Amino acid sequence: MKIKRILAFLAGILLAVSAIWVTNQSEQVSASVFQKISVPKKFRSTWYYYVGNGKVKAYKITRTKINLAGCADGKAGVYKYTKRAFNAKGSLDYYSSHLLIKTKGNRMWISSPHGQTSAAYVTNNRKKLYVFVTTWPNTYYKSKSAARKNYKADSSMSRRGKLSKLVWGD
């Protein structure tokens, strides 16, 4: 009788441990879902953005990091955008360390797993970078003086629709 109780107790513990292990396994993301990718050369540079009162802030895009206002903080690694990677399961900390990018021509789509998608467009002469984070374009320039001088022209309401079509490719 005592042996049956001990065996039943051990079977219960084994069942509980295996149930916990199975639920933890489904939350983990396999490393093969995220494929490292390099940011194309046409987007890599130090870009300047006018923040107001004559001040310009520098943002940098490197081969492995993207740092843009409202879009990415420069701490997340860059990975290839796939539906599987976008829908991957994992913790919130894991999502914040991954940026998914997809490029086509002068356009680049930037998103985080289960997050918002931003679009970037670099002009043919590589002097301006337009980034749509929500519904408004942010214009980045190659030089500080161009950012100070041209910020009003590129933030006008009349150009918003044209820039949206240009950046998103509609």
PyRosetta script that sets phi, psi and omega in degrees:
from pyrosetta import init, pose_from_sequence

init()
pose = pose_from_sequence("MKIKRILAFLAGILLAVSAIWVTNQSEQVSASVFQKISVPKKFRSTWYYYVGNGKVKAYKITRTKINLAGCADGKAGVYKYTKRAFNAKGSLDYYSSHLLIKTKGNRMWISSPHGQTSAAYVTNNRKKLYVFVTTWPNTYYKSKSAARKNYKADSSMSRRGKLSKLVWGD")
pose.set_psi(1, -42.6)
pose.set_omega(1, 179.8)
pose.set_phi(2, -67.2)
pose.set_psi(2, -35.8)
pose.set_omega(2, -179.8)
pose.set_phi(3, -66.8)
pose.set_psi(3, -38.6)
pose.set_omega(3, 179.0)
pose.set_phi(4, -64.3)
pose.set_psi(4, -39.9)
pose.set_omega(4, 177.9)
pose.set_phi(5, -64.4)
pose.set_psi(5, -43.5)
pose.set_omega(5, 179.7)
pose.set_phi(6, -63.8)
pose.set_psi(6, -44.8)
pose.set_omega(6, 178.9)
pose.set_phi(7, -63.6)
pose.set_psi(7, -40.4)
pose.set_omega(7, 178.1)
pose.set_phi(8, -65.0)
pose.set_psi(8, -40.9)
pose.set_omega(8, 177.7)
pose.set_phi(9, -62.9)
pose.set_psi(9, -46.1)
pose.set_omega(9, 179.1)
pose.set_phi(10, -65.1)
pose.set_psi(10, -38.2)
pose.set_omega(10, 177.2)
pose.set_phi(11, -64.3)
pose.set_psi(11, -39.7)
pose.set_omega(11, 177.4)
pose.set_phi(12, -63.6)
pose.set_psi(12, -43.4)
pose.set_omega(12, 177.8)
pose.set_phi(13, -63.9)
pose.set_psi(13, -43.7)
pose.set_omega(13, 179.3)
pose.set_phi(14, -61.7)
pose.set_psi(14, -42.0)
pose.set_omega(14, 178.7)
pose.set_phi(15, -64.7)
pose.set_psi(15, -42.9)
pose.set_omega(15, 179.5)
pose.set_phi(16, -65.4)
pose.set_psi(16, -43.2)
pose.set_omega(16, 179.6)
pose.set_phi(17, -65.2)
pose.set_psi(17, -41.8)
pose.set_omega(17, -180.0)
pose.set_phi(18, -67.8)
pose.set_psi(18, -35.5)
pose.set_omega(18, 177.4)
pose.set_phi(19, -65.9)
pose.set_psi(19, -41.3)
pose.set_omega(19, 177.8)
pose.set_phi(20, -65.6)
pose.set_psi(20, -41.6)
pose.set_omega(20, -179.8)
pose.set_phi(21, -63.3)
pose.set_psi(21, -42.3)
pose.set_omega(21, -179.7)
pose.set_phi(22, -64.8)
pose.set_psi(22, -42.5)
pose.set_omega(22, -179.7)
pose.set_phi(23, -68.0)
pose.set_psi(23, -34.5)
pose.set_omega(23, 178.0)
pose.set_phi(24, -71.0)
pose.set_psi(24, -33.4)
pose.set_omega(24, -179.5)
pose.set_phi(25, -66.3)
pose.set_psi(25, -35.9)
pose.set_omega(25, -178.1)
pose.set_phi(26, -70.1)
pose.set_psi(26, -21.1)
pose.set_omega(26, -179.3)
pose.set_phi(27, -83.5)
pose.set_psi(27, -18.9)
pose.set_omega(27, -176.7)
pose.set_phi(28, -78.2)
pose.set_psi(28, 146.1)
pose.set_omega(28, 179.3)
pose.set_phi(29, -102.4)
pose.set_psi(29, 131.9)
pose.set_omega(29, 178.1)
pose.set_phi(30, -76.7)
pose.set_psi(30, 145.4)
pose.set_omega(30, -175.9)
pose.set_phi(31, -66.3)
pose.set_psi(31, -23.4)
pose.set_omega(31, -177.5)
pose.set_phi(32, -72.1)
pose.set_psi(32, -14.0)
pose.set_omega(32, 178.6)
pose.set_phi(33, -66.9)
pose.set_psi(33, -39.1)
pose.set_omega(33, -178.0)
pose.set_phi(34, -99.6)
pose.set_psi(34, 121.6)
pose.set_omega(34, 178.7)
pose.set_phi(35, -109.6)
pose.set_psi(35, 123.5)
pose.set_omega(35, 179.2)
pose.set_phi(36, -61.1)
pose.set_psi(36, 144.0)
pose.set_omega(36, 179.4)
pose.set_phi(37, -146.0)
pose.set_psi(37, 154.1)
pose.set_omega(37, 178.0)
pose.set_phi(38, -98.7)
pose.set_psi(38, 144.9)
pose.set_omega(38, 174.3)
pose.set_phi(39, -72.3)
pose.set_psi(39, 132.1)
pose.set_omega(39, 179.4)
pose.set_phi(40, -57.6)
pose.set_psi(40, 149.3)
pose.set_omega(40, -176.1)
pose.set_phi(41, -58.0)
pose.set_psi(41, -34.3)
pose.set_omega(41, -176.9)
pose.set_phi(42, -63.4)
pose.set_psi(42, -22.4)
pose.set_omega(42, 179.4)
pose.set_phi(43, -94.9)
pose.set_psi(43, -17.9)
pose.set_omega(43, -175.6)
pose.set_phi(44, -77.3)
pose.set_psi(44, 127.4)
pose.set_omega(44, 177.4)
pose.set_phi(45, 171.8)
pose.set_psi(45, 178.8)
pose.set_omega(45, 167.5)
pose.set_phi(46, -96.8)
pose.set_psi(46, 120.3)
pose.set_omega(46, -178.7)
pose.set_phi(47, -109.4)
pose.set_psi(47, 142.9)
pose.set_omega(47, -177.2)
pose.set_phi(48, -112.0)
pose.set_psi(48, 137.2)
pose.set_omega(48, -177.5)
pose.set_phi(49, -127.4)
pose.set_psi(49, 132.3)
pose.set_omega(49, 179.8)
pose.set_phi(50, -77.1)
pose.set_psi(50, 121.7)
pose.set_omega(50, -177.7)
pose.set_phi(51, -104.0)
pose.set_psi(51, -7.3)
pose.set_omega(51, 177.7)
pose.set_phi(52, 117.2)
pose.set_psi(52, 159.9)
pose.set_omega(52, -179.6)
pose.set_phi(53, 54.3)
pose.set_psi(53, 35.7)
pose.set_omega(53, 178.3)
pose.set_phi(54, 76.0)
pose.set_psi(54, 7.2)
pose.set_omega(54, -177.6)
pose.set_phi(55, -98.4)
pose.set_psi(55, 141.0)
pose.set_omega(55, 179.9)
pose.set_phi(56, -123.8)
pose.set_psi(56, 135.7)
pose.set_omega(56, 179.7)
pose.set_phi(57, -112.9)
pose.set_psi(57, 139.1)
pose.set_omega(57, -179.1)
pose.set_phi(58, -91.6)
pose.set_psi(58, 137.5)
pose.set_omega(58, 174.9)
pose.set_phi(59, -128.4)
pose.set_psi(59, 141.8)
pose.set_omega(59, -173.1)
pose.set_phi(60, -121.4)
pose.set_psi(60, 136.4)
pose.set_omega(60, 171.9)
pose.set_phi(61, -117.2)
pose.set_psi(61, 119.8)
pose.set_omega(61, 178.3)
pose.set_phi(62, -111.2)
pose.set_psi(62, -174.0)
pose.set_omega(62, -179.2)
pose.set_phi(63, -62.8)
pose.set_psi(63, -33.6)
pose.set_omega(63, -173.8)
pose.set_phi(64, -118.9)
pose.set_psi(64, -5.0)
pose.set_omega(64, -176.9)
pose.set_phi(65, -135.6)
pose.set_psi(65, 148.0)
pose.set_omega(65, 175.5)
pose.set_phi(66, -126.6)
pose.set_psi(66, 124.6)
pose.set_omega(66, 178.9)
pose.set_phi(67, -126.8)
pose.set_psi(67, 102.0)
pose.set_omega(67, 178.9)
pose.set_phi(68, -134.7)
pose.set_psi(68, 150.4)
pose.set_omega(68, -178.1)
pose.set_phi(69, -63.9)
pose.set_psi(69, 125.2)
pose.set_omega(69, 176.1)
pose.set_phi(70, 74.2)
pose.set_psi(70, -2.3)
pose.set_omega(70, -175.0)
pose.set_phi(71, -115.4)
pose.set_psi(71, -50.0)
pose.set_omega(71, -178.4)
pose.set_phi(72, -153.0)
pose.set_psi(72, 146.4)
pose.set_omega(72, -175.1)
pose.set_phi(73, -98.6)
pose.set_psi(73, 0.9)
pose.set_omega(73, 177.0)
pose.set_phi(74, 86.5)
pose.set_psi(74, 0.6)
pose.set_omega(74, -180.0)
pose.set_phi(75, -98.3)
pose.set_psi(75, -18.8)
pose.set_omega(75, -175.7)
pose.set_phi(76, -86.5)
pose.set_psi(76, 144.1)
pose.set_omega(76, 175.6)
pose.set_phi(77, -76.6)
pose.set_psi(77, 161.0)
pose.set_omega(77, -176.6)
pose.set_phi(78, -104.6)
pose.set_psi(78, 129.0)
pose.set_omega(78, -178.0)
pose.set_phi(79, -132.4)
pose.set_psi(79, 159.5)
pose.set_omega(79, -179.7)
pose.set_phi(80, -70.7)
pose.set_psi(80, 135.4)
pose.set_omega(80, 178.5)
pose.set_phi(81, -77.8)
pose.set_psi(81, 122.7)
pose.set_omega(81, 169.7)
pose.set_phi(82, -138.5)
pose.set_psi(82, 156.7)
pose.set_omega(82, 178.4)
pose.set_phi(83, -62.0)
pose.set_psi(83, -36.5)
pose.set_omega(83, 179.8)
pose.set_phi(84, -64.1)
pose.set_psi(84, -40.9)
pose.set_omega(84, 178.8)
pose.set_phi(85, -70.3)
pose.set_psi(85, -38.9)
pose.set_omega(85, -179.9)
pose.set_phi(86, -64.5)
pose.set_psi(86, -37.0)
pose.set_omega(86, -177.4)
pose.set_phi(87, -94.8)
pose.set_psi(87, 10.4)
pose.set_omega(87, -176.7)
pose.set_phi(88, -62.6)
pose.set_psi(88, 144.6)
pose.set_omega(88, 177.4)
pose.set_phi(89, -90.0)
pose.set_psi(89, 144.2)
pose.set_omega(89, 178.6)
pose.set_phi(90, 173.3)
pose.set_psi(90, -177.7)
pose.set_omega(90, -178.8)
pose.set_phi(91, -81.8)
pose.set_psi(91, 165.5)
pose.set_omega(91, 179.8)
pose.set_phi(92, -63.5)
pose.set_psi(92, -36.6)
pose.set_omega(92, 177.6)
pose.set_phi(93, -63.3)
pose.set_psi(93, -35.9)
pose.set_omega(93, -179.5)
pose.set_phi(94, -67.1)
pose.set_psi(94, -40.4)
pose.set_omega(94, 179.1)
pose.set_phi(95, -64.5)
pose.set_psi(95, -39.8)
pose.set_omega(95, -176.1)
pose.set_phi(96, -70.8)
pose.set_psi(96, -13.4)
pose.set_omega(96, 179.3)
pose.set_phi(97, -98.4)
pose.set_psi(97, 9.1)
pose.set_omega(97, -179.1)
pose.set_phi(98, -130.2)
pose.set_psi(98, 129.6)
pose.set_omega(98, 170.3)
pose.set_phi(99, -116.1)
pose.set_psi(99, 131.9)
pose.set_omega(99, 179.1)
pose.set_phi(100, -103.2)
pose.set_psi(100, 128.9)
pose.set_omega(100, 179.3)
pose.set_phi(101, -125.7)
pose.set_psi(101, 149.7)
pose.set_omega(101, 174.1)
pose.set_phi(102, -138.0)
pose.set_psi(102, 131.3)
pose.set_omega(102, -178.0)
pose.set_phi(103, -121.8)
pose.set_psi(103, 150.6)
pose.set_omega(103, 174.1)
pose.set_phi(104, -154.7)
pose.set_psi(104, 110.9)
pose.set_omega(104, -178.3)
pose.set_phi(105, 64.8)
pose.set_psi(105, -126.2)
pose.set_omega(105, 179.9)
pose.set_phi(106, -90.1)
pose.set_psi(106, 6.2)
pose.set_omega(106, -178.1)
pose.set_phi(107, -106.6)
pose.set_psi(107, 147.1)
pose.set_omega(107, 174.7)
pose.set_phi(108, -140.9)
pose.set_psi(108, 127.8)
pose.set_omega(108, 175.6)
pose.set_phi(109, -100.1)
pose.set_psi(109, 130.4)
pose.set_omega(109, -176.6)
pose.set_phi(110, -120.8)
pose.set_psi(110, 127.4)
pose.set_omega(110, 177.0)
pose.set_phi(111, -148.1)
pose.set_psi(111, 164.2)
pose.set_omega(111, 173.4)
pose.set_phi(112, -112.6)
pose.set_psi(112, 154.6)
pose.set_omega(112, 179.8)
pose.set_phi(113, -55.2)
pose.set_psi(113, 129.0)
pose.set_omega(113, -179.5)
pose.set_phi(114, 60.4)
pose.set_psi(114, 23.3)
pose.set_omega(114, -176.3)
pose.set_phi(115, -121.5)
pose.set_psi(115, -168.5)
pose.set_omega(115, -179.1)
pose.set_phi(116, -77.2)
pose.set_psi(116, 156.7)
pose.set_omega(116, 177.9)
pose.set_phi(117, -112.0)
pose.set_psi(117, 134.3)
pose.set_omega(117, 176.0)
pose.set_phi(118, -115.8)
pose.set_psi(118, 155.2)
pose.set_omega(118, 178.1)
pose.set_phi(119, -122.4)
pose.set_psi(119, 141.2)
pose.set_omega(119, 178.1)
pose.set_phi(120, -126.0)
pose.set_psi(120, 143.4)
pose.set_omega(120, 178.3)
pose.set_phi(121, -135.6)
pose.set_psi(121, 125.8)
pose.set_omega(121, 177.1)
pose.set_phi(122, -103.9)
pose.set_psi(122, 135.8)
pose.set_omega(122, -178.8)
pose.set_phi(123, -70.4)
pose.set_psi(123, 162.9)
pose.set_omega(123, -177.1)
pose.set_phi(124, -61.7)
pose.set_psi(124, -33.5)
pose.set_omega(124, -180.0)
pose.set_phi(125, -85.5)
pose.set_psi(125, 2.2)
pose.set_omega(125, 176.1)
pose.set_phi(126, 61.1)
pose.set_psi(126, 27.4)
pose.set_omega(126, 180.0)
pose.set_phi(127, -97.1)
pose.set_psi(127, -23.4)
pose.set_omega(127, -177.8)
pose.set_phi(128, -129.6)
pose.set_psi(128, 147.3)
pose.set_omega(128, 174.5)
pose.set_phi(129, -128.2)
pose.set_psi(129, 116.6)
pose.set_omega(129, 177.2)
pose.set_phi(130, -97.6)
pose.set_psi(130, 129.9)
pose.set_omega(130, 179.5)
pose.set_phi(131, -128.3)
pose.set_psi(131, 123.6)
pose.set_omega(131, 174.1)
pose.set_phi(132, -99.7)
pose.set_psi(132, 110.5)
pose.set_omega(132, 178.2)
pose.set_phi(133, -89.9)
pose.set_psi(133, -46.8)
pose.set_omega(133, 175.6)
pose.set_phi(134, -122.0)
pose.set_psi(134, -101.6)
pose.set_omega(134, 179.2)
pose.set_phi(135, -115.6)
pose.set_psi(135, 4.5)
pose.set_omega(135, -176.2)
pose.set_phi(136, -122.0)
pose.set_psi(136, 136.4)
pose.set_omega(136, -179.1)
pose.set_phi(137, -81.0)
pose.set_psi(137, 137.1)
pose.set_omega(137, 169.4)
pose.set_phi(138, -103.4)
pose.set_psi(138, 130.2)
pose.set_omega(138, -178.8)
pose.set_phi(139, -107.8)
pose.set_psi(139, 124.4)
pose.set_omega(139, 177.7)
pose.set_phi(140, -109.9)
pose.set_psi(140, 147.2)
pose.set_omega(140, -177.8)
pose.set_phi(141, -123.5)
pose.set_psi(141, 158.2)
pose.set_omega(141, 177.6)
pose.set_phi(142, -72.8)
pose.set_psi(142, -28.3)
pose.set_omega(142, -177.5)
pose.set_phi(143, -122.1)
pose.set_psi(143, 153.3)
pose.set_omega(143, 179.3)
pose.set_phi(144, -65.9)
pose.set_psi(144, -40.6)
pose.set_omega(144, -177.6)
pose.set_phi(145, -65.6)
pose.set_psi(145, -37.9)
pose.set_omega(145, 178.0)
pose.set_phi(146, -66.2)
pose.set_psi(146, -36.8)
pose.set_omega(146, 178.9)
pose.set_phi(147, -65.2)
pose.set_psi(147, -41.7)
pose.set_omega(147, 179.0)
pose.set_phi(148, -67.6)
pose.set_psi(148, -38.3)
pose.set_omega(148, -172.8)
pose.set_phi(149, -78.5)
pose.set_psi(149, -38.8)
pose.set_omega(149, -168.6)
pose.set_phi(150, -105.3)
pose.set_psi(150, 5.0)
pose.set_omega(150, -173.3)
pose.set_phi(151, -62.5)
pose.set_psi(151, -33.3)
pose.set_omega(151, -178.5)
pose.set_phi(152, -71.0)
pose.set_psi(152, -39.8)
pose.set_omega(152, -177.2)
pose.set_phi(153, -64.6)
pose.set_psi(153, -39.0)
pose.set_omega(153, -176.0)
pose.set_phi(154, -87.3)
pose.set_psi(154, -6.5)
pose.set_omega(154, 179.3)
pose.set_phi(155, -106.5)
pose.set_psi(155, 12.5)
pose.set_omega(155, -178.8)
pose.set_phi(156, -73.6)
pose.set_psi(156, 150.7)
pose.set_omega(156, -177.7)
pose.set_phi(157, -66.2)
pose.set_psi(157, -32.2)
pose.set_omega(157, -176.5)
pose.set_phi(158, -67.9)
pose.set_psi(158, -25.7)
pose.set_omega(158, -178.5)
pose.set_phi(159, -90.8)
pose.set_psi(159, -9.4)
pose.set_omega(159, -174.1)
pose.set_phi(160, -59.3)
pose.set_psi(160, -45.7)
pose.set_omega(160, -179.7)
pose.set_phi(161, -64.2)
pose.set_psi(161, -43.3)
pose.set_omega(161, 179.1)
pose.set_phi(162, -64.4)
pose.set_psi(162, -42.4)
pose.set_omega(162, 179.5)
pose.set_phi(163, -66.9)
pose.set_psi(163, -35.4)
pose.set_omega(163, 178.3)
pose.set_phi(164, -61.7)
pose.set_psi(164, -45.7)
pose.set_omega(164, 178.6)
pose.set_phi(165, -65.0)
pose.set_psi(165, -38.9)
pose.set_omega(165, 179.5)
pose.set_phi(166, -64.1)
pose.set_psi(166, -47.1)
pose.set_omega(166, -175.0)
pose.set_phi(167, -74.5)
pose.set_psi(167, -48.9)
pose.set_omega(167, -176.0)
pose.set_phi(168, -79.6)
pose.set_psi(168, -17.5)
pose.set_omega(168, 177.4)
pose.set_phi(169, 78.4)
pose.set_psi(169, 28.1)
pose.set_omega(169, -179.2)
pose.set_phi(170, -74.7)
pose.dump_pdb("model.pdb")
